[in-house]
């Protein structure tokens, strides 16, 4: 298991997400962004919009995805 923060993934806070792979961490951050914005947290709105936009622009979105994958792989287990 490895951990990344909302900030590591382009968000504004230090909420921690733990997963067996980078996809689990990305999915946890996506859920976090949706949840906090729905609750009225405007500091996360920009990150939520960027997340939604990544999938509308697949080429640049894949660059972000590959970087997160590399960053996750570089973390030590249990980090």
N, C-alpha and C positions, 0 to 999 in steps of 0.2 A: 504494500500500500504506500502511496505517495500523496503528498499534499501540496496544493497550490492555493494562492489567495485570489480573491476577486481582483485585486490590483494586478497580480501576475498575469491575469487574463484580460486586462484592459479596463477593469472596473475601478471605482473610486474608493473601495474600502478593503479592510484586511480580513474579511470573512474567509474562513478556511474551508476548502473542499478536498475531501480525501477519496481516492479511488484506486482501483487496480490498474487502470489504464487512463490515458489522456481523455478518451471519450466520456468516461464516467465523470471526470472532473469538469469537462466542458458542459455536460448536461446538468450537473449540479449548479454551476454558475448561471446557466440559462434560467433555471427554475428560480434561483435566488433573485436575479434581476427582475423577472416577471412579478414575483411575490412582493418585493419591496416597492416597486413602482406602483403596483396596484394598491398598496397600502398608503401611498402618498409621498414616498421618498423621491423627491425630484433630483437628488444628487446622482441617482443611478439611471435616470432617463436617457442620458446621452449614450451610456454604455449599452443599454437595451436597444436603442435605435441602431447603434453600430452593429450589434449582434444580428438584428433582423436584416440589416443591409448586407452583411457578409454573404448571405445566401442568395441575395438578389444579384450580386456581382461575384460569380463563382471563381473567376480567375484570381482576383485579389483576395477573396475569402479563403481560397485554398492556401495562399501564402501565409495568412494568419494561422490557419489550421496546422500547416506543416511546422511553423515556428513553435506553436504550443506543443506539438508532438515531440519536437527536439528538446524543448525546455523540460518537459515532463520526463523524458528518457534520461536526461542528464542529472535528475534529482537522485539522491541516495534513497534506498528503501527505508521506509519509516520516516521520511522527511516530510 
